[in-house]
Amino acid sequence: MAEFVQQHLEELLPTFTALQRTKILNDEEVKTLIQKVRQFEYSVNKRTKRPKDYLNYAEYLSDLLELVSIRRKSVDFKQKRDEIEKPLKMHAAHLFRICSERFKKAEYYEKEIDFLSKNELFHILTKTFTRFLQFHGSNPRNHEQAGRWEYFENKSAENARVIFQLAVRKFPKDIGLWVAFIEMEIAYVVMLVERRARLTSADIKTEDENETLVALEGIGDAVFEFKLVEIVLNQGMEAVENKNELLFECYKVAHKYGKPAEKAAEMFHNQLWPQNLFTDDAEGILVTALEEDEKFSKVWEKLVELRVNEFLDNDEKERNKNEANKIIDLLDQALENIPPKEALPIWECLIDFSIAYFPVSFVDKVFEKAFTEADASIVDHLKTIKSDFTKALKESKVKK
């Protein structure tokens, strides 16, 4: 045991020396560090292996790395990272790996993954996720975590695709996996679109940028038209039981990516609303979506439509003023949150509902509010509605 301990101490000796010479740690701190490392080495080299010994040692090194980072900033020293941080990171990663491989609990893999991700040891983390899924592949969330990390952190669409393809075959009814898979494909297209736009707009391009642009031009139009997204969606729709939930979650994802993902959002929208979405839980679904994103204009439109339809479905005797006022309040709330340029359907609904259930004086106030608060791009359309309303009002008075 003593030989192994001494060997590992000698391997870390250049790091201890560098910490001392650079004044990142003072002499006393380096002395304490060596003593602690020796104690930890003895604990992990005992005949009886315990996970907490490996974890305590690895977490001590992780804390040391944080201290080094703080001290570097305080003394404004940026050199010798290969002599200081690199050996400490690799040794801690080695300890986390031994712990997860030997004891195999999911929590030990999670600690290893957290450390590797935090310290950007991505080349090791890809292999760790592979081992993690071998031993804990019965949980679909682990596959989702691995797939998301591969694309959004490791920037590997190819690796992410492989993980998601295997995962949805193993768990075909898991909506979360399908949504994550589809989000990855949407994000991939958005990245390509934004990169192409950035490169084509640049006046002067480097050689690497020209090569990238040529590579992008070699990608088929089908990819930019979100055809891969459509293929994955169709597969998911065949596999899952709750198709509305899948469509709605995908629609929210596409909305999150804004204008570059408009075509994908439209695809989900066109399939979603003809479905029998408006079940007993429809309002809850819509409200939850707005809690996640209060500016989601299409969801506001559907929530308003749902409430108005409920109001109209009641007998005329039950359509009291309080219920009508609640609809007006909802419309006002929608207008407060929706981006002004997307608010035309809500303004139209507010005007139509006011004309149907409120006196002319109230309608006039609604028009005044619209002309004052609505986006300039839709005011002319609202003025046309006002003109038609005024004309119809005059004609009705003449007939009387």
C-alpha positions in Angstrom: 0.0 0.0 0.0 2.8 2.4 0.9 4.3 2.0 -2.5 1.1 3.0 -4.3 0.7 6.0 -1.9 4.2 7.2 -2.5 3.9 6.7 -6.3 0.7 8.9 -6.4 2.3 11.6 -4.3 5.3 11.7 -6.6 3.0 12.0 -9.6 1.4 15.1 -8.0 4.7 16.5 -6.8 5.1 18.9 -9.8 1.6 20.3 -9.0 2.5 20.9 -5.3 5.7 22.6 -6.4 3.9 24.8 -8.9 1.3 25.8 -6.4 4.1 26.9 -4.0 6.3 28.7 -6.5 3.4 30.7 -8.0 2.3 31.7 -4.5 -1.2 30.4 -5.3 -0.8 28.5 -2.0 1.6 29.5 0.7 4.2 27.1 2.2 1.9 26.1 5.1 -1.0 25.5 2.8 1.1 23.3 0.5 2.3 21.3 3.5 -1.2 20.8 4.7 -2.3 19.8 1.2 0.4 17.1 1.0 -0.6 15.7 4.3 -4.3 15.6 3.3 -3.5 13.9 0.0 -1.4 11.3 1.7 -4.3 10.5 4.1 -6.7 10.2 1.3 -4.4 8.0 -0.7 -4.1 5.6 2.2 -7.9 5.6 2.6 -8.6 4.6 -1.0 -5.8 2.0 -1.1 -7.1 0.1 1.9 -8.1 -3.6 1.3 -11.7 -2.7 2.2 -13.0 -0.3 -0.4 -15.7 2.2 0.5 -17.4 4.6 -1.9 -17.2 7.5 0.6 -13.4 7.3 0.6 -13.2 7.8 -3.1 -15.9 10.5 -3.0 -14.3 12.4 -0.1 -10.9 12.4 -1.9 -12.4 13.5 -5.2 -14.5 16.2 -3.7 -11.5 17.5 -1.8 -9.6 17.9 -5.0 -12.7 19.5 -6.6 -12.8 22.1 -3.7 -9.0 22.6 -4.2 -9.6 23.4 -7.9 -12.2 26.0 -6.9 -9.7 27.6 -4.4 -7.0 27.7 -7.0 -9.4 29.5 -9.4 -10.2 32.1 -6.8 -6.5 32.6 -5.9 -5.5 32.9 -9.5 -7.9 35.8 -9.9 -6.7 37.5 -6.8 -3.0 37.3 -7.9 -3.9 37.7 -11.6 -1.8 34.6 -12.6 -2.9 32.7 -15.7 0.1 30.4 -16.5 1.0 26.8 -15.6 -2.6 25.4 -15.9 -1.2 22.2 -17.4 1.0 21.8 -14.3 -1.6 22.7 -11.8 -5.2 22.3 -12.8 -4.8 19.5 -15.4 -3.3 16.9 -13.0 -5.8 17.7 -10.3 -8.7 17.4 -12.6 -7.5 14.1 -14.1 -6.8 12.6 -10.7 -10.3 13.7 -9.4 -11.9 12.3 -12.6 -10.0 9.0 -12.0 -11.3 8.7 -8.5 -14.9 9.5 -9.5 -14.7 6.9 -12.3 -13.3 4.2 -10.0 -16.2 4.9 -7.5 -18.9 4.7 -10.2 -17.4 1.6 -11.9 -16.8 -0.3 -8.7 -20.0 0.5 -6.8 -22.3 1.2 -9.8 -24.9 3.3 -8.1 -26.6 6.0 -10.2 -25.8 8.7 -7.6 -22.1 8.0 -8.0 -22.4 8.3 -11.8 -24.3 11.6 -11.3 -21.4 13.0 -9.1 -18.9 11.9 -11.8 -21.0 13.5 -14.5 -21.4 16.8 -12.5 -17.6 17.0 -12.0 -16.7 16.3 -15.6 -19.3 18.7 -16.9 -18.2 21.5 -14.5 -14.6 21.1 -15.4 -15.3 20.7 -19.2 -13.7 17.2 -19.5 -16.0 16.4 -22.3 -13.8 13.8 -24.0 -14.1 11.7 -20.8 -17.8 12.6 -20.1 -18.9 11.0 -23.4 -17.5 7.7 -22.3 -19.0 8.2 -18.8 -22.5 8.6 -20.2 -22.0 5.4 -22.2 -21.1 3.5 -19.0 -24.0 5.2 -17.2 -26.6 4.0 -19.7 -25.2 0.5 -19.7 -25.9 0.1 -16.0 -28.8 2.5 -15.6 -30.5 2.4 -18.9 -33.8 1.4 -17.5 -34.6 5.1 -16.7 -35.6 7.1 -19.8 -34.6 10.3 -18.1 -31.0 9.1 -18.1 -31.1 8.7 -21.9 -32.7 12.2 -22.2 -29.9 13.7 -20.0 -27.2 12.0 -22.1 -28.8 13.1 -25.4 -29.3 16.6 -24.3 -25.7 16.9 -23.0 -24.3 15.5 -26.2 -26.0 18.1 -28.4 -26.3 21.2 -26.2 -23.0 20.9 -24.3 -20.8 18.7 -26.4 -22.1 20.1 -29.7 -22.4 16.7 -31.3 -25.6 16.2 -33.2 -24.4 12.8 -34.4 -23.8 11.5 -30.9 -27.1 12.9 -29.6 -29.0 11.4 -32.5 -27.6 7.9 -31.8 -28.6 8.2 -28.1 -32.1 9.4 -28.9 -32.7 6.9 -31.6 -31.8 4.0 -29.3 -33.8 5.5 -26.5 -37.1 6.0 -28.4 -36.8 2.4 -29.6 -36.4 1.2 -26.0 -39.1 3.6 -24.6 -41.4 4.3 -27.6 -44.3 5.6 -25.4 -42.2 8.1 -23.5 -43.2 11.6 -24.5 -40.3 13.3 -22.8 -37.8 11.4 -24.9 -39.6 12.3 -28.2 -39.8 16.0 -27.2 -36.1 16.1 -26.3 -35.3 14.3 -29.6 -37.4 16.8 -31.6 -35.9 19.8 -29.7 -32.4 18.6 -30.6 -33.4 18.5 -34.3 -35.0 21.9 -34.1 -32.0 23.4 -32.4 -29.7 21.8 -35.0 -31.6 23.4 -37.9 -31.7 26.8 -36.1 -28.0 26.6 -35.5 -27.4 25.9 -39.3 -29.8 28.7 -40.3 -28.1 31.2 -38.0 -24.6 30.1 -39.0 -25.4 30.4 -42.7 -27.0 33.9 -42.2 -23.9 35.0 -40.3 -21.4 33.8 -42.9 -23.3 35.0 -45.9 -23.6 38.5 -44.4 -19.9 38.8 -43.6 -18.0 41.0 -46.2 -14.7 39.4 -45.6 -14.4 35.7 -44.8 -11.5 33.6 -43.4 -10.5 30.4 -45.1 -12.3 28.4 -42.4 -15.5 30.4 -42.8 -15.4 29.8 -46.5 -15.0 26.1 -46.0 -17.9 26.1 -43.4 -20.1 28.0 -45.9 -19.4 25.5 -48.6 -20.2 22.7 -46.2 -23.5 24.4 -45.3 -24.4 24.8 -49.0 -24.0 21.0 -49.3 -26.8 20.4 -46.8 -30.1 19.7 -48.6 -33.0 22.1 -48.5 -35.0 19.4 -46.7 -33.0 19.8 -43.6 -33.6 23.6 -43.5 -37.3 22.9 -44.1 -37.3 20.9 -40.8 -38.0 17.6 -42.6 -35.9 15.7 -40.1 -38.1 17.2 -37.4 -41.2 16.1 -39.3 -39.9 12.5 -39.6 -39.2 12.2 -35.9 -42.5 13.8 -35.1 -44.4 11.3 -37.3 -42.6 8.4 -35.6 -43.5 9.8 -32.2 -47.1 10.3 -33.2 -47.3 6.6 -34.2 -45.7 5.5 -30.9 -47.3 7.6 -28.1 -50.8 7.3 -26.7 -51.3 11.0 -25.9 -50.7 12.6 -29.2 -52.0 16.0 -28.1 -49.5 16.2 -25.3 -46.6 15.4 -27.7 -47.8 18.0 -30.2 -48.3 20.7 -27.6 -44.9 20.1 -25.9 -43.2 20.2 -29.3 -45.2 23.4 -30.2 -43.9 25.0 -27.0 -40.3 24.0 -27.8 -40.5 25.5 -31.3 -42.0 28.7 -29.9 -39.1 29.0 -27.6 -36.7 29.2 -30.5 -38.5 32.1 -32.1 -38.5 33.2 -35.7 -35.8 30.7 -37.0 -38.2 27.9 -35.9 -41.4 29.4 -37.2 -41.9 26.6 -39.8 -41.6 23.9 -37.2 -44.0 25.8 -34.9 -46.5 26.0 -37.8 -46.2 22.3 -38.5 -47.0 21.5 -34.9 -49.8 24.1 -34.8 -51.5 22.8 -37.9 -51.5 19.2 -36.5 -52.4 20.3 -32.9 -55.5 22.4 -33.1 -57.6 20.1 -35.4 -57.0 17.4 -32.8 -59.5 17.0 -29.9 -57.3 19.1 -27.6 -60.2 20.7 -25.7 -60.8 17.9 -23.2 -61.7 18.5 -19.6 -58.1 19.3 -18.9 -57.6 21.7 -21.8 -57.7 24.9 -19.7 -55.2 23.4 -17.3 -52.8 22.6 -20.1 -53.1 26.1 -21.6 -52.7 27.8 -18.2 -49.6 25.8 -17.4 -48.1 26.7 -20.8 -48.7 30.4 -20.0 -47.0 30.0 -16.6 -44.0 28.8 -18.5 -44.1 31.6 -21.1 -46.6 34.4 -20.5 -46.0 35.9 -23.9 -47.1 32.8 -25.8 -49.6 34.5 -28.1 -51.1 31.4 -29.7 -51.8 29.9 -26.3 -53.5 33.1 -25.2 -55.7 32.9 -28.4 -56.7 29.3 -27.6 -57.4 30.1 -23.9 -59.6 33.0 -24.9 -61.4 30.8 -27.5 -62.0 28.2 -24.9 -63.5 30.7 -22.4 -65.6 32.4 -25.0 -67.0 29.1 -26.2 -67.8 28.1 -22.7 -69.7 31.4 -22.3 -71.6 30.9 -25.5 -72.5 27.3 -24.6 -74.4 28.5 -21.6 -78.1 29.4 -21.9 -78.8 33.0 -22.5 -80.1 33.4 -19.0 -76.8 32.2 -17.5 -74.7 34.7 -19.6 -74.7 37.3 -16.9 -72.6 40.5 -16.8 -70.1 39.1 -14.3 -69.2 36.2 -16.7 -68.9 38.6 -19.6 -66.6 40.9 -17.5 -64.4 37.9 -16.7 -63.9 37.4 -20.5 -63.0 41.1 -20.9 -60.5 40.8 -18.0 -59.0 37.8 -19.7 -58.6 39.6 -23.0 -57.0 42.6 -21.2 -54.6 40.2 -19.5 -53.7 38.7 -22.8 -53.0 42.1 -24.3 -50.7 43.0 -21.4 -48.5 40.0 -22.0 -48.6 39.3 -25.8 -46.0 41.0 -28.0 -47.9 44.0 -29.6 -47.3 42.9 -33.1 -48.9 39.5 -32.4 -52.0 40.9 -30.7 -54.3 41.4 -33.6 -56.5 38.3 -33.0 -57.0 39.3 -29.4 -57.9 42.9 -30.3 -60.4 41.5 -32.8 -61.9 39.1 -30.2 -62.1 42.0 -27.7 -64.0 44.2 -30.2 -66.3 41.4 -31.4 -67.2 40.3 -27.8 -67.7 43.9 -26.7 -70.1 44.6 -29.6 -72.0 41.4 -28.9 -72.5 41.8 -25.1 -71.9 45.5 -24.1 -73.4 48.9 -24.8 -72.1 51.1 -27.6 -70.4 53.4 -25.0 -68.3 50.5 -23.8 -67.5 49.5 -27.4 -66.3 53.1 -28.1 -63.9 52.9 -25.2 -62.6 49.6 -26.5 -61.8 51.2 -29.8 -60.1 54.2 -28.1 -58.0 51.8 -26.1 -57.1 49.9 -29.3 -56.1 53.0 -31.3 -54.0 54.2 -28.3 -52.3 50.9 -27.3 -52.2 48.7 -30.3 -49.1 48.3 -32.4 -48.9 50.8 -35.3 -48.7 47.9 -37.8 -52.3 46.8 -36.9 -54.0 50.1 -36.1 -55.2 50.6 -39.7 -56.9 47.3 -39.7 -58.6 48.1 -36.4 -59.8 51.5 -37.8 -61.4 49.6 -40.7 -63.2 47.4 -38.2 -64.4 50.7 -36.4 -65.6 52.1 -39.7 -67.6 49.0 -40.5 -69.1 49.0 -37.0 -70.1 52.7 -37.3 -71.6 52.1 -40.7 -73.6 49.0 -39.5 -74.8 51.0 -36.4 -76.1 53.8 -38.6 -77.9 51.4 -40.9 -79.6 49.7 -37.9 -80.8 53.1 -36.7 -82.2 54.0 -40.1 -84.1 50.7 -40.2 -85.6 51.4 -36.8 
